[in-house]
Amino acid sequence: MTYWTTIDGNTDHARMPANSSCLLQIYSVLVGSFAIRRLPTFCAALVGGYTFLQWPLRLLFDYASIPRMGKGVLSRRMGDTSHAASRFLAALISAWFSLEILNKRALARVDWKDSKQAAQHQPTSLALQNATILDSKVSLTSPLVLAGKTVDLTLLAFTRALDSLVVNLYRRSYPSSANTATASSTFSAISRYADTFIFALSSGTVMWAWFYLPDRLPRAYNKWISEAARVDPRLIDVLRKAHAGEFVYGEDTGQAHVLQSMCSDYGWPLAWGDPIKTTPIPCEIVHMGTGPSCHWHAAVRFSQAFQFALATYLPLQLLVKARNPSFRAFRRACEEAMRSSAFLGAFVGLFYYGVCLSRTRLGPSIFSRKTITPMMWDSGLCVGAGCVLCGWSALIEAEKRRMELALFVAPRALATLLPRDYDAKCFWKEKAIFSLSTAMVFTLAHEDPRKVRGVLGRLIHRVLQ
């Protein structure tokens, strides 16, 4: 961000008035939106190229199919096939070249040797994340050109294309699902629980990454989860060190001071934070001042997350319903905001409850300490239990909302399994995945918005029409 120079020549941004700083940020956002290498230009190039290329491609396909076209049904089928093929190919070509617009700015040269030295000063968990890139067979002297800025966008297109493909194949295989009430209810049940399962699996993967692989998540996403979770960073640090083998029960690894500082702040015995004297860590430390009860702690977490979400969802719902103001719209906005807030509250509450249940309540009752030791629980199993449990809070939401949640979180979960940056020589692979996925979504949505589930199908259909 560019700094403005004051009258006396001082360029210290920290001394700028708050209003000037806010205006500067707004100006930067507005100006940045008109930059060539930004999302608006990409969208314009993608849709514009798709629209322009359809005409010559349709003429080409029509000309090639003239000798085989007859009359009546055959002619109409050939015409429909020609239109679908021209749309698919137009979207494929447009997406292939449009993705370059966004990723050009992401290309960067990184010196492998410097990166290796920097990684040695990172925490163990972060160093493990970068092992794949840093230990690759790259010359120690040659810089590495990286790409990867558009990975999230590519995975979004891929998941939507895969979802559309599976759903449409199922509908084609079982066409009676739209005609009989029994089949329709069966299909609805499969779809409902499939979306919930996908969300539970995806959100659990994201939460695991937030704990142990934070660099695999986008910065804004990571920050939002941290604000909703409201957890002491020292507790997160200890769990990460336990996962990395740096915090071990019964051994002096020099990490006792982390939890002992928490004990001093909350008024607990210092022995609670010493892994030599206390095994396992008392749940009261995990509760962070809410008391020894795991049940009460889960309820408090639900309440805190509910209030946090309501402060966001309620104004948004009221703003949307303000287009057609009425008492019914106001009531519906409040109901939807309360429901979504309850979902997020249950998500956070179930996560913490799963952690406590596994490490000190239900887990030790099912498995003996010899089978699964306290160190095994706190090095990852307790967090894994919370990750498995929290996603099923989506059952609180309406069916359509569950579908949107699943399709929103799934690409972010996939992104945690892939490196954020990769060798630019492999960029063509990402372009191929994005182009094929976008072509499939555009072709289906242009023909019928119901073939691409959710708001995205209707939005793309309106834009392309």
C-alpha positions as CSV (number, residue, x, y, z in Angstrom):
1,M,0.0,0.0,0.0
2,T,1.4,3.4,-1.0
3,Y,2.0,5.9,1.9
4,W,1.0,9.6,1.6
5,T,3.6,12.2,2.5
6,T,2.5,14.8,5.0
7,I,3.3,18.5,4.8
8,D,6.4,18.2,6.9
9,G,7.6,15.3,4.8
10,N,6.8,12.6,7.3
11,T,5.8,9.3,5.7
12,D,5.1,7.4,8.8
13,H,1.8,5.5,8.2
14,A,1.3,5.0,11.9
15,R,0.8,8.7,12.5
16,M,-1.8,9.2,9.8
17,P,-5.3,10.0,11.0
18,A,-7.7,7.1,11.2
19,N,-10.0,8.7,8.6
20,S,-7.2,9.2,6.1
21,S,-6.1,5.6,6.6
22,C,-9.6,4.3,6.0
23,L,-10.0,6.5,2.9
24,L,-6.6,5.2,1.6
25,Q,-7.7,1.6,2.0
26,I,-11.0,2.3,0.2
27,Y,-9.1,4.1,-2.6
28,S,-6.7,1.2,-2.9
29,V,-9.5,-1.3,-3.1
30,L,-11.3,0.7,-5.8
31,V,-8.2,1.3,-7.9
32,G,-7.1,-2.3,-7.5
33,S,-10.4,-3.6,-8.8
34,F,-9.7,-2.0,-12.2
35,A,-6.2,-3.5,-12.5
36,I,-5.7,-5.8,-15.4
37,R,-4.5,-8.8,-13.3
38,R,-7.5,-8.8,-11.0
39,L,-10.7,-10.8,-10.7
40,P,-13.0,-8.4,-12.5
41,T,-10.8,-8.5,-15.6
42,F,-10.6,-12.3,-15.4
43,C,-14.4,-12.7,-15.2
44,A,-14.9,-10.3,-18.1
45,A,-12.3,-12.2,-20.2
46,L,-13.8,-15.6,-19.3
47,V,-17.4,-14.7,-20.0
48,G,-16.6,-12.5,-23.0
49,G,-14.3,-15.1,-24.6
50,Y,-17.0,-17.7,-24.0
51,T,-19.7,-15.6,-25.7
52,F,-17.5,-14.5,-28.6
53,L,-16.1,-18.0,-29.4
54,Q,-19.5,-19.7,-29.5
55,W,-20.5,-18.1,-32.8
56,P,-17.6,-19.3,-35.0
57,L,-17.4,-22.6,-33.3
58,R,-21.2,-23.2,-33.8
59,L,-20.8,-22.4,-37.5
60,L,-17.9,-24.8,-37.7
61,F,-19.8,-27.6,-36.0
62,D,-23.0,-26.9,-38.1
63,Y,-21.0,-27.0,-41.3
64,A,-19.3,-30.3,-40.3
65,S,-22.6,-31.9,-39.4
66,I,-24.6,-30.8,-42.5
67,P,-23.9,-34.0,-44.6
68,R,-25.2,-36.2,-41.7
69,M,-28.2,-34.1,-40.7
70,G,-31.6,-35.4,-41.8
71,K,-35.0,-34.2,-40.9
72,G,-37.1,-34.2,-37.8
73,V,-35.8,-35.7,-34.6
74,L,-32.3,-36.5,-36.0
75,S,-31.9,-32.9,-37.2
76,R,-32.8,-31.5,-33.8
77,R,-30.5,-33.9,-31.9
78,M,-27.6,-33.0,-34.2
79,G,-28.4,-29.3,-33.6
80,D,-28.5,-29.7,-29.9
81,T,-25.2,-31.6,-29.9
82,S,-23.6,-29.0,-32.1
83,H,-24.7,-26.2,-29.7
84,A,-23.5,-28.2,-26.6
85,A,-20.1,-28.9,-28.3
86,S,-19.6,-25.3,-29.3
87,R,-20.4,-24.1,-25.8
88,F,-18.1,-26.6,-24.2
89,L,-15.2,-25.8,-26.5
90,A,-15.7,-22.1,-26.2
91,A,-15.6,-22.3,-22.4
92,L,-12.6,-24.5,-22.5
93,I,-10.6,-22.2,-24.7
94,S,-11.7,-19.1,-22.8
95,A,-10.9,-20.6,-19.4
96,W,-7.5,-21.8,-20.6
97,F,-6.3,-18.3,-21.5
98,S,-8.2,-16.3,-18.9
99,L,-6.5,-18.1,-16.0
100,E,-3.2,-16.6,-17.1
101,I,-4.6,-13.2,-16.1
102,L,-4.7,-14.0,-12.4
103,N,-1.7,-16.2,-12.2
104,K,0.8,-13.8,-13.9
105,R,1.1,-11.8,-10.8
106,A,1.6,-14.9,-8.7
107,L,4.8,-16.0,-10.5
108,A,7.7,-15.4,-8.2
109,R,11.3,-16.4,-8.0
110,V,12.5,-18.0,-4.8
111,D,16.0,-18.9,-4.0
112,W,16.0,-22.5,-2.7
113,K,19.1,-22.1,-0.5
114,D,17.7,-19.0,1.3
115,S,14.3,-20.8,1.7
116,K,16.0,-23.8,3.3
117,Q,17.9,-21.6,5.8
118,A,14.7,-19.7,6.6
119,A,12.8,-22.9,7.2
120,Q,15.4,-24.0,9.8
121,H,14.3,-21.0,12.0
122,Q,10.5,-21.9,11.7
123,P,8.6,-23.9,14.3
124,T,8.7,-27.6,13.7
125,S,5.1,-27.8,12.4
126,L,5.8,-25.1,9.8
127,A,9.0,-26.7,8.8
128,L,7.3,-30.0,8.2
129,Q,4.7,-28.3,5.9
130,N,7.5,-27.0,3.6
131,A,9.4,-30.2,3.5
132,T,8.1,-31.2,0.1
133,I,9.2,-28.0,-1.6
134,L,12.4,-27.5,0.3
135,D,13.6,-31.1,-0.2
136,S,12.8,-31.2,-3.9
137,K,15.6,-31.9,-6.4
138,V,16.2,-28.3,-7.3
139,S,19.7,-26.9,-7.8
140,L,21.0,-25.0,-4.8
141,T,22.1,-22.1,-7.0
142,S,19.2,-21.7,-9.4
143,P,16.1,-19.8,-8.4
144,L,12.7,-21.6,-8.5
145,V,9.8,-20.0,-10.3
146,L,6.6,-20.7,-8.4
147,A,2.9,-20.5,-9.3
148,G,-0.2,-21.3,-7.3
149,K,-2.2,-18.2,-6.7
150,T,-5.2,-19.6,-8.5
151,V,-5.2,-23.0,-6.8
152,D,-8.3,-22.1,-4.7
153,L,-10.2,-21.0,-7.8
154,T,-9.2,-24.1,-9.7
155,L,-10.4,-26.4,-6.8
156,L,-13.7,-24.5,-6.6
157,A,-14.3,-25.1,-10.3
158,F,-13.2,-28.8,-10.0
159,T,-15.5,-29.5,-7.0
160,R,-18.5,-27.9,-8.7
161,A,-17.9,-29.8,-12.0
162,L,-17.5,-33.1,-10.1
163,D,-20.7,-32.4,-8.1
164,S,-22.6,-31.6,-11.3
165,L,-21.3,-34.7,-13.0
166,V,-22.2,-37.1,-10.2
167,V,-25.7,-35.5,-9.7
168,N,-26.6,-35.5,-13.4
169,L,-25.4,-39.1,-13.9
170,Y,-27.5,-40.2,-10.9
171,R,-30.6,-38.4,-12.3
172,R,-30.0,-39.9,-15.7
173,S,-29.6,-43.4,-14.2
174,Y,-32.7,-43.1,-12.1
175,P,-35.1,-40.9,-14.0
176,S,-38.1,-42.1,-12.0
177,S,-36.8,-40.1,-9.0
178,A,-38.6,-37.1,-10.5
179,N,-41.8,-38.9,-11.1
180,T,-42.6,-41.0,-8.0
181,A,-42.9,-39.7,-4.5
182,T,-41.0,-42.6,-3.0
183,A,-38.1,-42.4,-5.4
184,S,-38.0,-38.6,-4.9
185,S,-37.9,-38.9,-1.1
186,T,-35.1,-41.5,-1.5
187,F,-33.1,-39.3,-3.7
188,S,-33.7,-36.4,-1.4
189,A,-32.5,-38.4,1.6
190,I,-29.4,-39.5,-0.2
191,S,-28.6,-36.0,-1.3
192,R,-29.3,-34.5,2.2
193,Y,-27.0,-36.9,4.1
194,A,-24.4,-36.9,1.3
195,D,-24.1,-33.2,1.6
196,T,-23.9,-33.4,5.4
197,F,-21.2,-36.1,5.2
198,I,-19.2,-34.1,2.7
199,F,-19.4,-31.0,4.9
200,A,-18.4,-33.0,8.0
201,L,-15.4,-34.6,6.2
202,S,-14.3,-31.3,4.6
203,S,-14.7,-29.1,7.8
204,G,-12.9,-31.7,9.8
205,T,-10.0,-31.6,7.3
206,V,-10.0,-27.8,7.5
207,M,-10.0,-27.8,11.3
208,W,-7.1,-30.3,11.4
209,A,-5.2,-28.0,9.0
210,W,-5.9,-25.0,11.2
211,F,-4.3,-26.8,14.1
212,Y,-1.3,-28.5,12.5
213,L,-0.9,-27.0,9.0
214,P,-2.0,-23.4,9.2
215,D,0.0,-22.4,6.2
216,R,-2.2,-24.6,4.0
217,L,-5.2,-22.3,4.7
218,P,-5.8,-18.9,3.2
219,R,-4.8,-16.1,5.5
220,A,-8.3,-14.6,5.8
221,Y,-9.8,-18.1,6.4
222,N,-7.3,-18.8,9.1
223,K,-7.9,-15.5,10.8
224,W,-11.7,-16.0,10.7
225,I,-11.4,-19.5,12.3
226,S,-9.1,-18.1,15.0
227,E,-11.6,-15.3,15.9
228,A,-14.5,-17.8,16.1
229,A,-12.6,-20.3,18.1
230,R,-11.3,-17.8,20.7
231,V,-8.5,-20.1,22.0
232,D,-5.4,-19.1,23.8
233,P,-2.5,-19.3,21.3
234,R,-0.3,-20.9,24.0
235,L,-2.6,-23.8,24.1
236,I,-2.5,-24.2,20.4
237,D,1.3,-24.0,20.5
238,V,1.5,-26.8,23.1
239,L,-0.8,-29.0,21.0
240,R,1.3,-28.4,17.9
241,K,4.5,-29.2,19.9
242,A,2.9,-32.4,21.2
243,H,2.0,-33.4,17.7
244,A,5.6,-32.7,16.6
245,G,7.1,-34.6,19.5
246,E,8.5,-31.5,21.2
247,F,6.1,-31.7,24.2
248,V,6.2,-35.2,25.8
249,Y,4.7,-36.4,29.1
250,G,7.3,-37.6,31.5
251,E,10.2,-35.9,29.8
252,D,11.8,-32.5,30.2
253,T,11.9,-31.1,26.7
254,G,12.1,-27.5,27.8
255,Q,8.5,-26.6,26.9
256,A,6.9,-26.5,30.4
257,H,7.2,-22.7,30.4
258,V,4.5,-22.4,27.8
259,L,1.6,-23.8,29.8
260,Q,3.1,-22.6,33.1
261,S,2.6,-19.0,31.8
262,M,-1.0,-19.8,31.3
263,C,-1.2,-21.3,34.8
264,S,0.2,-18.0,36.2
265,D,-2.3,-15.9,34.3
266,Y,-5.4,-18.0,35.2
267,G,-4.3,-18.7,38.8
268,W,-3.7,-22.5,38.5
269,P,-0.9,-24.5,40.1
270,L,2.3,-24.3,38.0
271,A,2.6,-28.1,38.2
272,W,-0.4,-28.4,35.8
273,G,1.8,-27.0,33.0
274,D,4.8,-29.3,33.7
275,P,4.6,-32.5,31.6
276,I,6.9,-34.3,34.1
277,K,4.6,-33.7,37.1
278,T,1.2,-33.8,35.5
279,T,-0.1,-36.4,33.0
280,P,-2.3,-35.6,31.2
281,I,-2.9,-31.9,31.0
282,P,-6.0,-31.1,33.1
283,C,-9.1,-30.3,31.0
284,E,-9.5,-27.1,33.0
285,I,-6.5,-25.7,31.1
286,V,-8.3,-26.5,27.8
287,H,-11.4,-24.8,29.2
288,M,-9.4,-21.6,29.7
289,G,-11.1,-20.2,32.8
290,T,-14.7,-21.6,32.4
291,G,-14.2,-24.2,35.2
292,P,-13.5,-27.9,35.5
293,S,-16.8,-29.1,33.9
294,C,-16.4,-30.2,30.2
295,H,-20.2,-30.0,29.7
296,W,-20.3,-26.4,30.9
297,H,-17.3,-25.5,28.8
298,A,-19.0,-26.8,25.7
299,A,-22.1,-24.7,26.6
300,V,-20.0,-21.6,27.1
301,R,-18.3,-22.2,23.7
302,F,-21.7,-22.6,22.0
303,S,-22.9,-19.3,23.5
304,Q,-19.7,-17.4,22.6
305,A,-19.7,-18.6,19.0
306,F,-23.5,-18.0,18.7
307,Q,-23.1,-14.4,19.7
308,F,-20.1,-14.0,17.4
309,A,-22.0,-15.4,14.4
310,L,-25.2,-13.5,15.2
311,A,-23.4,-10.2,15.0
312,T,-22.4,-11.1,11.5
313,Y,-25.4,-13.0,10.1
314,L,-28.3,-10.8,11.4
315,P,-27.2,-7.5,9.8
316,L,-26.6,-9.4,6.5
317,Q,-30.0,-11.1,6.6
318,L,-31.7,-7.8,7.4
319,L,-29.9,-6.1,4.6
320,V,-31.0,-8.7,2.1
321,K,-34.6,-8.7,3.2
322,A,-34.7,-4.9,3.1
323,R,-35.3,-5.0,-0.6
324,N,-38.9,-6.1,0.2
325,P,-39.5,-4.9,3.7
326,S,-42.3,-6.5,5.7
327,F,-42.9,-8.0,9.1
328,R,-42.8,-11.5,7.5
329,A,-39.4,-10.7,5.9
330,F,-38.1,-9.3,9.1
331,R,-39.2,-12.5,11.0
332,R,-37.7,-14.7,8.4
333,A,-34.4,-12.8,8.5
334,C,-34.2,-13.3,12.3
335,E,-35.1,-17.0,12.0
336,E,-32.4,-17.6,9.4
337,A,-29.8,-15.6,11.3
338,M,-30.6,-17.5,14.5
339,R,-30.4,-20.9,12.8
340,S,-27.1,-20.1,11.1
341,S,-25.7,-18.8,14.4
342,A,-26.8,-21.9,16.2
343,F,-25.1,-24.0,13.6
344,L,-21.8,-22.2,14.1
345,G,-22.2,-22.3,17.9
346,A,-22.8,-26.0,17.8
347,F,-19.8,-26.4,15.5
348,V,-17.5,-24.8,18.0
349,G,-19.1,-26.4,21.0
350,L,-19.0,-29.9,19.5
351,F,-15.4,-29.5,18.6
352,Y,-14.3,-28.7,22.1
353,Y,-16.6,-31.3,23.6
354,G,-15.1,-33.9,21.3
355,V,-11.6,-33.0,22.5
356,C,-12.6,-33.3,26.1
357,L,-14.6,-36.5,25.6
358,S,-11.8,-38.3,23.9
359,R,-8.9,-37.3,26.1
360,T,-10.3,-37.5,29.6
361,R,-13.9,-38.8,29.5
362,L,-15.1,-41.3,27.0
363,G,-11.7,-42.2,25.4
364,P,-9.9,-43.6,28.6
365,S,-13.1,-45.5,29.5
366,I,-13.1,-47.4,26.1
367,F,-9.3,-47.8,25.6
368,S,-6.8,-48.5,28.4
369,R,-3.8,-46.3,29.0
370,K,-1.6,-49.1,27.6
371,T,-3.5,-49.2,24.4
372,I,-3.8,-45.5,23.8
373,T,-1.6,-43.4,26.1
374,P,-2.4,-39.8,27.2
375,M,0.4,-38.7,25.0
376,M,-1.3,-40.3,22.0
377,W,-4.5,-38.5,22.8
378,D,-2.9,-35.1,23.1
379,S,-0.6,-35.5,20.2
380,G,-3.4,-35.6,17.7
381,L,-6.2,-38.1,18.5
382,C,-8.2,-35.7,20.7
383,V,-8.1,-33.0,18.0
384,G,-9.0,-35.6,15.5
385,A,-12.1,-36.5,17.6
386,G,-13.2,-32.9,17.7
387,C,-12.7,-32.6,13.9
388,V,-14.9,-35.7,13.3
389,L,-17.6,-34.5,15.6
390,C,-17.9,-30.8,14.8
391,G,-19.1,-31.0,11.2
392,W,-22.3,-32.8,12.0
393,S,-23.6,-29.6,13.4
394,A,-24.7,-28.9,9.8
395,L,-27.8,-30.9,10.6
396,I,-29.1,-27.8,12.3
397,E,-29.2,-26.0,9.0
398,A,-31.8,-26.3,6.3
399,E,-31.2,-28.8,3.5
400,K,-30.4,-26.2,0.8
401,R,-28.0,-24.5,3.2
402,R,-26.2,-27.8,3.9
403,M,-25.6,-28.2,0.2
404,E,-24.1,-24.7,-0.1
405,L,-22.0,-25.3,3.0
406,A,-20.6,-28.6,1.6
407,L,-19.8,-27.1,-1.8
408,F,-18.2,-24.1,-0.1
409,V,-15.9,-26.0,2.3
410,A,-15.0,-28.9,0.0
411,P,-12.5,-27.0,-2.2
412,R,-10.9,-25.5,0.9
413,A,-10.4,-29.0,2.3
414,L,-8.8,-30.2,-0.9
415,A,-6.5,-27.2,-0.8
416,T,-5.1,-28.3,2.5
417,L,-3.9,-31.5,0.8
418,L,-2.0,-29.6,-1.8
419,P,1.0,-27.2,-1.6
420,R,0.1,-23.5,-1.8
421,D,2.9,-22.9,-4.3
422,Y,4.4,-25.2,-6.9
423,D,6.8,-25.2,-9.8
424,A,5.5,-23.0,-12.5
425,K,6.5,-25.6,-15.1
426,C,3.4,-27.6,-13.9
427,F,1.0,-24.7,-14.3
428,W,-0.4,-26.3,-17.5
429,K,-1.8,-29.1,-15.4
430,E,-3.8,-26.6,-13.3
431,K,-4.9,-24.8,-16.4
432,A,-6.2,-28.1,-17.8
433,I,-8.1,-29.0,-14.7
434,F,-9.6,-25.5,-14.5
435,S,-10.5,-25.3,-18.2
436,L,-12.2,-28.7,-18.3
437,S,-14.1,-28.0,-15.0
438,T,-15.2,-24.6,-16.1
439,A,-16.3,-25.9,-19.5
440,M,-18.5,-28.5,-17.9
441,V,-20.1,-26.1,-15.5
442,F,-20.7,-23.4,-18.1
443,T,-22.2,-25.9,-20.6
444,L,-24.6,-27.5,-18.0
445,A,-25.6,-24.2,-16.4
446,H,-26.2,-22.5,-19.8
447,E,-28.5,-25.4,-20.8
448,D,-30.3,-25.7,-17.5
449,P,-29.5,-24.0,-14.2
450,R,-30.8,-26.9,-12.3
451,K,-28.0,-29.1,-13.6
452,V,-25.5,-27.1,-11.5
453,R,-26.8,-27.1,-7.9
454,G,-27.1,-24.1,-5.7
455,V,-27.0,-20.4,-6.3
456,L,-24.0,-20.7,-8.6
457,G,-26.0,-22.5,-11.3
458,R,-28.7,-19.8,-11.4
459,L,-26.1,-17.1,-11.3
460,I,-24.1,-18.5,-14.2
461,H,-27.2,-19.1,-16.2
462,R,-28.3,-15.5,-15.8
463,V,-24.9,-14.2,-16.8
464,L,-24.5,-16.4,-19.8
465,Q,-28.0,-15.7,-21.0
